[in-house]
Amino acid sequence: MHRGAERLTALGLGALAGTAWQPLAWWPAIFVALAGFGWLVLNPRAARADDPRAAHSHDPRARRGVRGAVALGWLFGLGLGLVSLSWVHVIGWYVVPPLLALMACWQALVAACLVASHRITGNPLLLAVMAACAWSLSEFGAGRLPFGGFAWMRLAWTQVDSPLAGWLPLIGAGGLSFVVALVSHLVAVVVTSLRSSRATSLTALLAAAALAIGGPIAARVVPVPDGDDGVVNIGMVQGNVDGSPGPNAMGYARSVTDNHVSQTVTLMARSRAGLDPMPDFVLWPENATDIDPTKDDQTHALVQRASRIAGLPILVGAVMDGPGLDERQTSALWWTTEGTIAARYDKRNLVPFGEWIPLRAQLLPVLPVLREVGAQSIPGTTPGVLHVTLPDGRPLAVGDVVCFELAWDRTVRETVTHGAQVLVVQSNNGTYTGTGQPRQQFAITRARAMELRRDIVVATTNSLSARVHPDGRVSGLTREATADARTFTVPVAQGTTPAVVAGPLIERAASLLAVLGLVVGVLAGRSRVGDAGRR
């Protein structure tokens, strides 16, 4: 295959992979794309005659150099990002090129690992396992580097409607990503080994089928909480925003808060009319107020008015001033009817260049447009569990995840490991109205509900609020760019799933194997080139 055709194929396969994510959600596409990508990187016919490794290798299958593989992997990642991350332009044009270029480097790493593994083994089944390890390594790195990482594009998030989703409560998101990659590369083995080894092809087919069939079976292994500890009625409020704040930011922020006050009135009217159960507390979304209600009298009065009308505490999503000068925190405040804050959680995983600016002192003079980000957000340091008391005197541990945090395993899992009895998500997707971002985030929420075997109540400013059941089903899904209010009755539950422990272990073990394979493969390649030079 000509080099130009190879590169176009890599770009196209990446674009095909991108369709597996929301809003298209063509989840089977990920298996075709990853299988094709693996074949392309290791395809012996793609070898160039002028490659010294190709000229002197005794194994014609191990001819592609790491550099060539990295280029194909990067193009695959670029195609993936162009389709699945097109919504990033909303943050600012200056974010798109560096983000897509940087994220594509993780797929380039996968390609390098594939070539390195191929140098140390020609067994197709073992190569499929090492390929899955390479994808785990890429996700492990992407979720941490740089600037805290960007864990949005995990393979697991594509599978919420597939049979493989059943593995989530057993092996978690990290384990499911490994399984998705493994099945994909086993499919490649089935196709490529038909002529050379029918036994290998059949083994790969049976392994892939077992993983697919095992998903629904695995889903039945971990029980769903039965609600023996009682239930809680959570009043969800979606106030609606127009998504275009313009120059009058202060007035806009007040109007958002006012909208949530209005919908709190609607919520209580529905409950008092018997259309919904009476809430135990009210859930407002992230950024229900962008003005610190403890510093601004007008905002304080709006929130307090809503609490008194409801006669209930409100979990308020607010932007708080401090802790330092020109700093802020995105917080969840348990606002009592007396106007006090009984508990607070500060968002831990922040959006780089959206909520905070890495290397702020160095970048602001060079890129003044970054001043649009505003004050520097400071991450919280404690797990998202608020220990509160309901109006009827019952103590309750509320596990809270704020928007972007959904993609981070540790942040989400620490809610249940620290005793959360009900789970909520507060989010502000208003800026992304009409893009695929809200749907991608909602798919992650569904994956988390299945992983933790818990109900999750989602409140957003203007899109896709709902109750997500432990099996991923959805109740009461709201429409985008609308105001809404309704009450969801969810069980009080405790405990964790095997995924909480197994998921991180699988991802780390697979990543370690990928690193070892990469190092050994690179060293083996250098040794072969050196031997060829001496001859």
ZIUR-V38281 format. One record per residue. BURIAL is + if it has 9 or more other C-alpha atoms within 8 Angstrom, else -. Layout:
BURIAL
BURIAL
//
This chain:
-
-
-
-
-
+
+
-
-
+
+
+
+
+
+
+
+
+
+
+
+
+
+
-
+
+
+
-
+
+
+
+
+
+
+
+
+
+
+
+
+
+
+
+
-
+
+
-
-
-
+
-
+
+
-
+
+
-
-
-
+
+
+
+
+
+
-
-
+
+
+
+
+
+
+
+
+
+
+
+
+
+
+
+
+
-
+
+
+
-
-
-
-
-
+
+
-
-
-
+
+
-
+
+
+
+
+
+
+
+
+
+
+
+
+
+
+
+
+
+
-
-
-
-
+
-
+
+
+
+
+
+
+
+
+
+
+
+
+
+
+
+
+
+
+
-
-
-
+
+
+
-
-
+
+
+
+
+
+
+
-
-
+
+
+
+
+
+
+
+
+
+
+
+
+
+
+
+
+
+
+
+
+
+
+
+
+
+
+
+
-
+
+
+
-
-
-
+
-
+
+
+
-
+
+
-
+
+
-
-
+
+
+
+
+
+
+
+
+
-
-
+
-
-
+
-
+
-
-
-
+
+
+
+
+
+
+
+
+
+
+
-
-
-
-
-
-
-
-
-
-
+
+
+
-
+
+
+
+
+
+
+
+
+
+
+
+
+
-
+
+
+
-
-
-
+
+
+
+
+
+
+
+
+
+
+
+
+
+
+
+
+
+
-
-
+
-
-
+
+
-
+
+
+
+
+
+
+
-
+
-
+
+
+
+
+
+
+
+
+
+
+
-
-
-
-
+
+
+
+
+
+
+
+
+
+
+
-
-
-
+
+
+
+
+
+
+
+
+
+
-
+
+
+
+
+
+
-
-
-
-
-
+
+
-
-
-
-
-
+
-
-
+
-
-
+
+
+
+
+
-
-
+
+
+
+
+
+
-
+
-
-
-
-
-
+
+
+
+
+
+
+
+
+
+
+
-
+
-
-
+
+
+
+
+
+
+
-
+
+
+
+
+
+
+
+
+
+
+
+
-
+
+
-
-
+
+
+
+
+
+
+
+
+
+
+
+
+
+
+
+
+
+
+
+
+
+
+
+
+
+
+
+
+
+
+
+
+
+
+
-
+
-
+
-
-
+
+
-
+
+
+
+
+
+
+
+
+
+
+
+
+
+
+
-
-
+
+
+
+
-
+
+
+
-
+
+
+
-
+
+
+
+
+
+
-
+
+
+
+
+
+
-
+
+
-
-
+
+
-
-
-
-
-
-
//
